[in-house]
């Protein structure tokens, strides 16, 4: 696969009929809801807090990020809906996080939202921070932290303190790995938060604005009886002249951002991964089919299947796809393509997974590891086939081989949940527990151990069999009430906003943005070497 022009072109078979129009309208409605919620996630506190912040001459966090980024370049925001609809959590965890270009270098950027509860951290802030740190480490990314925080939200101290220490461990490990971290301190960074800049490789503090100390003036007075003002205790000027905590003293916020850009620009940063020659071609071929058509192709009802080939042909370069084992195990599509010039091995579901599908996917993962090619998983499956016939044929063994291959695969993986993601199908198709480099969901997707109808049906059978064994009658009214409650729980917890709120994905995306996001993510993974490995593991023949 050295020449993309030699790859066969996939032909679309889409018919724009009544079902297509229905899907399109329903998906547009879902995307409208998504956009409304993403817009809410960009809010930075109430009007009073914002006015006070601006009155002090300080920039809002999203303006700080905009100034930091190279002009007219993308910013891939991550986990924006973390904490959605969770009690006592701030939407996004009071942190803006994402990947963008700074002086041409792909950097992981985080910024506290100081106008939202003072930028203080809650339980979801810590969980989001851990996920962001993992992305930065796995993808070998420089890390820029824009700091202004009141520390832990005290009414959640037990939920922040214990896991929050992992942030400091992560920063220390980054230094050992020669992964640079730059902290820009715009305001207060107190107590444990003082270690966030202190454990960074480069610290910039804003004059007469930044303050870093283990204990603020009230605590110092209470602990040792010393009266001292905040600036003398931990201001940028003091840390730049006396303690040496600060490496650069910025005159104002604009100067601080300029100094951060200068630091990144002087890193002489080089990607460890060898960029494919095809990515450097003068022109990347666009798909032959309009990606907008995905809205009519994909059903919002996950019980109605759709052909994953129609998705592939709208996201890959030139709609070209070299299919692997096209006549074997048709419910899983495997093959190679290019996305923005990056070669990928694609594994996509056409619903339930049988033995042939599992065997084919296992072999394909091994081949991609042999070829050092990243994997793209397009999930839409109700899981593995069940029943006496399939158990006798060894569906468990085939599934175990598939899961083993995903578990031991060494090439980077990116997962898109584009429909159902149920049971062990989620595992085999590289769900969150299998550490894909990135995982994004479409707004119609659902993820749980099984669908609500199946789960309620299973529980109903178990309950009736238990009653029959002891000779007791079934209270049908009680059963109906229990099933109603259970259905509500399952439907709620499999909803894409519930899972995204709990960081089971890296964001919910408009399907029409899939190709763009994949191209950016593939560029990001090449910051680290892309090398396959031996998939040997437990095997049952």
ZAMARGU-4260 file (C-alpha; in steps of 0.2 Angstrom, whole numbers, plus 5000, padded with zeros to 4 digits):
<rodrens>
0) 5000/5000/5000 | 5013/5012/4995 | 5003/5021/4982 | 4985/5027/4986 | 4981/5029/4968
5) 4981/5010/4966 | 4967/5007/4979 | 4950/5002/4973 | 4936/5015/4975 | 4921/5011/4986
10) 4904/5014/4977 | 4890/5021/4987 | 4873/5012/4986 | 4863/5025/4996 | 4846/5029/4990
15) 4838/5045/4996 | 4821/5039/5000 | 4809/5042/5014 | 4819/5032/5027 | 4835/5043/5022
20) 4825/5059/5024 | 4818/5053/5041 | 4836/5049/5047 | 4842/5066/5041 | 4829/5076/5050
25) 4831/5066/5067 | 4850/5067/5066 | 4849/5086/5063 | 4838/5087/5079 | 4851/5077/5089
30) 4865/5088/5082 | 4855/5104/5087 | 4854/5097/5105 | 4873/5093/5105 | 4877/5110/5099
35) 4866/5118/5112 | 4875/5108/5126 | 4892/5111/5119 | 4888/5130/5118 | 4883/5129/5137
40) 4900/5121/5140 | 4909/5136/5134 | 4900/5147/5147 | 4913/5154/5159 | 4903/5158/5174
45) 4889/5171/5179 | 4890/5189/5172 | 4895/5196/5189 | 4910/5185/5190 | 4915/5188/5172
50) 4914/5207/5174 | 4924/5207/5190 | 4937/5197/5181 | 4938/5208/5166 | 4938/5224/5178
55) 4955/5217/5185 | 4962/5218/5168 | 4962/5199/5166 | 4958/5189/5151 | 4945/5175/5150
60) 4953/5157/5149 | 4946/5154/5131 | 4954/5171/5126 | 4970/5166/5133 | 4970/5150/5123
65) 4965/5159/5107 | 4980/5170/5109 | 4992/5155/5113 | 4987/5146/5097 | 4994/5149/5080
70) 4982/5160/5070 | 4969/5151/5060 | 4973/5134/5067 | 4962/5121/5074 | 4959/5117/5093
75) 4952/5100/5097 | 4943/5102/5113 | 4943/5087/5124 | 4929/5081/5136 | 4919/5097/5135
80) 4904/5089/5143 | 4912/5080/5158 | 4901/5082/5173 | 4886/5085/5162 | 4870/5084/5173
85) 4880/5078/5188 | 4875/5085/5205 | 4889/5096/5212 | 4900/5096/5197 | 4904/5110/5185
90) 4902/5107/5167 | 4919/5103/5160 | 4926/5102/5177 | 4930/5121/5177 | 4944/5116/5165
95) 4946/5119/5146 | 4957/5106/5138 | 4962/5102/5121 | 4976/5100/5108 | 4981/5114/5097
100) 4996/5121/5087 | 5008/5133/5096 | 5023/5138/5085 | 5019/5124/5073 | 5020/5111/5088
105) 5005/5101/5093 | 5003/5104/5111 | 4991/5098/5125 | 4984/5114/5133 | 4973/5116/5149
110) 4966/5131/5157 | 4957/5134/5173 | 4941/5144/5172 | 4944/5156/5186 | 4926/5164/5183
115) 4918/5148/5188 | 4919/5145/5207 | 4936/5153/5206 | 4943/5139/5195 | 4942/5127/5210
120) 4943/5108/5207 | 4929/5096/5210 | 4929/5077/5207 | 4926/5078/5189 | 4940/5090/5187
125) 4952/5077/5194 | 4945/5064/5183 | 4946/5075/5167 | 4964/5080/5172 | 4969/5062/5173
130) 4962/5058/5156 | 4970/5074/5148 | 4987/5069/5156 | 4986/5051/5149 | 4983/5058/5131
135) 4998/5070/5133 | 5009/5056/5139 | 5003/5043/5126 | 5005/5054/5112 | 5022/5062/5117
140) 5014/5080/5118 | 5022/5096/5126 | 5010/5102/5139 | 5005/5120/5143 | 4995/5124/5158
145) 4986/5141/5160 | 4984/5142/5179 | 4972/5152/5190 | 4963/5142/5203 | 4957/5142/5220
150) 4963/5124/5223 | 4951/5110/5229 | 4932/5113/5231 | 4932/5111/5250 | 4915/5102/5251
155) 4923/5089/5240 | 4940/5088/5247 | 4940/5069/5250 | 4935/5066/5232 | 4949/5078/5226
160) 4963/5076/5238 | 4966/5057/5236 | 4966/5055/5217 | 4972/5073/5214 | 4989/5069/5220
165) 4991/5059/5204 | 4992/5075/5194 | 5009/5079/5203 | 5015/5062/5200 | 5011/5063/5182
170) 5021/5080/5181 | 5036/5072/5189 | 5035/5057/5177 | 5034/5069/5162 | 5051/5077/5167
175) 5059/5060/5168 | 5052/5056/5150 | 5059/5073/5143 | 5041/5078/5140 | 5041/5097/5143
180) 5028/5105/5153 | 5026/5124/5153 | 5015/5133/5167 | 5009/5150/5165 | 5002/5157/5181
185) 4989/5171/5179 | 4982/5172/5197 | 4982/5162/5213 | 4989/5144/5214 | 4987/5139/5232
190) 4991/5125/5243 | 4993/5108/5234 | 4990/5119/5218 | 5007/5127/5221 | 5015/5110/5216
195) 5007/5111/5199 | 5019/5125/5192 | 5033/5119/5204 | 5034/5102/5196 | 5034/5110/5178
200) 5049/5112/5168 | 5046/5130/5164 | 5036/5143/5174 | 5030/5160/5169 | 5022/5171/5182
205) 5012/5188/5178 | 5018/5203/5188 | 5007/5209/5202 | 4994/5196/5198 | 5001/5178/5200
210) 5003/5171/5217 | 5010/5154/5222 | 5011/5148/5240 | 5008/5133/5250 | 4998/5143/5263
215) 4989/5159/5260 | 4991/5174/5272 | 4976/5169/5283 | 4984/5151/5285 | 5001/5158/5289
220) 4994/5169/5302 | 4984/5155/5310 | 4999/5143/5309 | 5014/5153/5314 | 5007/5170/5319
225) 5015/5179/5305 | 5006/5193/5296 | 5011/5195/5278 | 5002/5201/5262 | 4999/5189/5247
230) 5011/5198/5235 | 5026/5197/5248 | 5022/5179/5252 | 5020/5172/5235 | 5019/5185/5221
235) 5028/5184/5204 | 5041/5197/5208 | 5046/5188/5224 | 5047/5171/5216 | 5057/5178/5201
240) 5070/5187/5212 | 5071/5177/5228 | 5064/5159/5228 | 5068/5155/5210 | 5051/5146/5208
245) 5048/5158/5193 | 5058/5157/5177 | 5051/5172/5169 | 5041/5187/5175 | 5029/5193/5163
250) 5023/5211/5163 | 5005/5207/5159 | 4995/5192/5152 | 4999/5196/5134 | 5017/5196/5138
255) 5015/5179/5148 | 5007/5171/5133 | 5021/5178/5121 | 5034/5170/5133 | 5025/5153/5133
260) 5025/5153/5114 | 5043/5158/5114 | 5047/5143/5125 | 5038/5131/5114 | 5046/5138/5099
265) 5063/5135/5106 | 5061/5117/5110 | 5066/5111/5093 | 5052/5099/5094 | 5052/5084/5082
270) 5039/5070/5081 | 5046/5053/5085 | 5035/5045/5072 | 5040/5044/5054 | 5027/5054/5045
275) 5020/5044/5030 | 5026/5050/5013 | 5008/5050/5007 | 5004/5064/5020 | 5016/5075/5012
280) 5009/5074/4994 | 5004/5090/4986 | 4986/5086/4987 | 4976/5075/4998 | 4961/5068/4989
285) 4944/5072/4997 | 4930/5058/4998 | 4920/5057/4982 | 4904/5057/4992 | 4897/5071/5003
290) 4900/5068/5022 | 4884/5077/5025 | 4875/5062/5018 | 4880/5052/5034 | 4865/5061/5043
295) 4853/5052/5031 | 4863/5035/5031 | 4864/5033/5050 | 4849/5028/5059 | 4845/5037/5076
300) 4837/5021/5081 | 4851/5009/5085 | 4840/4994/5082 | 4840/4998/5064 | 4856/4993/5055
305) 4866/5003/5042 | 4880/4999/5031 | 4897/5004/5038 | 4904/5004/5020 | 4894/5020/5017
310) 4902/5028/5032 | 4920/5023/5026 | 4917/5029/5009 | 4913/5047/5016 | 4928/5048/5027
315) 4943/5041/5018 | 4954/5049/5005 | 4947/5047/4988 | 4933/5035/4994 | 4947/5022/4991
320) 4947/5006/5002 | 4957/4990/5000 | 4945/4977/5008 | 4953/4962/5018 | 4943/4946/5017
325) 4928/4954/5008 | 4918/4938/5007 | 4922/4931/5024 | 4913/4937/5040 | 4903/4951/5032
330) 4897/4958/5048 | 4914/4965/5051 | 4922/4976/5038 | 4941/4976/5038 | 4953/4985/5026
335) 4966/4998/5023 | 4963/5016/5018 | 4971/5034/5020 | 4964/5048/5030 | 4972/5065/5026
340) 4987/5055/5019 | 4989/5044/5035 | 4987/5025/5032 | 4974/5017/5043 | 4968/4999/5046
345) 4949/5000/5048 | 4938/4988/5058 | 4919/4992/5056 | 4904/4983/5062 | 4888/4978/5052
350) 4880/4973/5068 | 4882/4956/5078 | 4899/4948/5079 | 4900/4929/5073 | 4915/4918/5074
355) 4920/4922/5056 | 4920/4941/5060 | 4930/4938/5076 | 4943/4927/5067 | 4945/4940/5053
360) 4947/4955/5064 | 4960/4945/5075 | 4970/4942/5059 | 4968/4959/5053 | 4974/4967/5069
365) 4990/4956/5068 | 4993/4962/5050 | 4992/4980/5055 | 5004/4978/5069 | 5016/4969/5057
370) 5014/4984/5045 | 5015/4997/5059 | 4998/5005/5054 | 4986/5013/5066 | 4969/5006/5069
375) 4952/5014/5067 | 4937/5006/5075 | 4920/5011/5069 | 4908/5003/5083 | 4890/4998/5079
380) 4887/4981/5087 | 4875/4973/5099 | 4889/4961/5104 | 4894/4943/5100 | 4881/4930/5094
385) 4874/4919/5108 | 4865/4902/5107 | 4868/4883/5108 | 4874/4882/5090 | 4887/4896/5092
390) 4893/4890/5109 | 4896/4873/5102 | 4906/4881/5088 | 4917/4890/5100 | 4911/4908/5100
395) 4919/4911/5116 | 4936/4905/5109 | 4934/4916/5094 | 4929/4931/5105 | 4944/4928/5116
400) 4956/4928/5102 | 4948/4945/5096 | 4949/4953/5113 | 4967/4946/5115 | 4972/4955/5099
405) 4965/4971/5104 | 4972/4970/5121 | 4990/4967/5115 | 4990/4977/5099 | 5004/4990/5100
410) 4999/5002/5086 | 4989/5017/5090 | 4970/5015/5090 | 4956/5027/5088 | 4938/5023/5091
415) 4922/5031/5085 | 4906/5025/5093 | 4893/5027/5078 | 4879/5017/5085 | 4876/5003/5097
420) 4891/4998/5108 | 4885/4983/5119 | 4893/4970/5129 | 4909/4962/5125 | 4907/4970/5107
425) 4912/4986/5116 | 4928/4977/5122 | 4933/4969/5106 | 4930/4985/5096 | 4942/4994/5108
430) 4930/5003/5120 | 4937/5014/5134 | 4944/5000/5144 | 4956/4995/5130 | 4964/5012/5130
435) 4962/5019/5112 | 4972/5035/5110 | 4956/5044/5106 | 4938/5039/5108 | 4923/5050/5101
440) 4904/5046/5101 | 4891/5051/5088 | 4875/5059/5097 | 4865/5044/5092 | 4876/5031/5100
445) 4872/5020/5115 | 4884/5010/5127 | 4880/4997/5140 | 4881/4979/5144 | 4866/4976/5133
450) 4850/4985/5127 | 4836/4989/5139 | 4824/4976/5131 | 4836/4962/5132 | 4841/4967/5150
455) 4824/4968/5156 | 4819/4952/5147 | 4834/4943/5155 | 4829/4949/5172 | 4811/4944/5170
460) 4815/4926/5165 | 4827/4925/5180 | 4814/4931/5192 | 4800/4920/5185 | 4811/4905/5185
465) 4816/4909/5203 | 4797/4910/5208 | 4793/4894/5199 | 4807/4885/5209 | 4799/4889/5226
470) 4781/4888/5220 | 4777/4906/5222 | 4765/4916/5211 | 4772/4930/5201 | 4765/4947/5206
475) 4763/4955/5188 | 4760/4972/5195 | 4776/4972/5205 | 4785/4965/5190 | 4778/4979/5178
480) 4783/4992/5190 | 4801/4985/5193 | 4803/4983/5174 | 4798/5001/5171 | 4811/5007/5184
485) 4825/4996/5177 | 4821/5002/5159 | 4823/5020/5165 | 4840/5016/5173 | 4847/5007/5158
490) 4841/5019/5146 | 4848/5034/5156 | 4865/5025/5159 | 4867/5020/5141 | 4863/5038/5134
495) 4878/5046/5126 | 4877/5061/5137 | 4878/5050/5153 | 4893/5041/5147 | 4902/5057/5140
500) 4898/5066/5157 | 4908/5052/5165 | 4923/5053/5153 | 4919/5036/5144 | 4923/5046/5128
505) 4934/5061/5124 | 4919/5070/5117 | 4903/5069/5107 | 4905/5075/5089 | 4894/5079/5074
510) 4897/5064/5062 | 4901/5077/5048 | 4917/5082/5058 | 4923/5064/5059 | 4935/5065/5045
515) 4943/5081/5050 | 4945/5075/5068 | 4952/5059/5063 | 4965/5068/5052 | 4970/5079/5067
520) 4971/5064/5078 | 4981/5054/5066 | 4994/5068/5065 | 4994/5069/5084 | 4998/5050/5086
525) 5014/5052/5075 | 5022/5062/5089 | 5026/5045/5096 | 5034/5031/5086 | 5020/5020/5077
530) 5026/5002/5080 | 5017/4986/5081 | 5021/4972/5092 | 5019/4953/5096 | 5001/4949/5100
535) 5005/4933/5108 | 4994/4929/5123 | 4982/4916/5130 | 4976/4905/5116 | 4963/4891/5114
540) 4964/4882/5098
</rodrens>
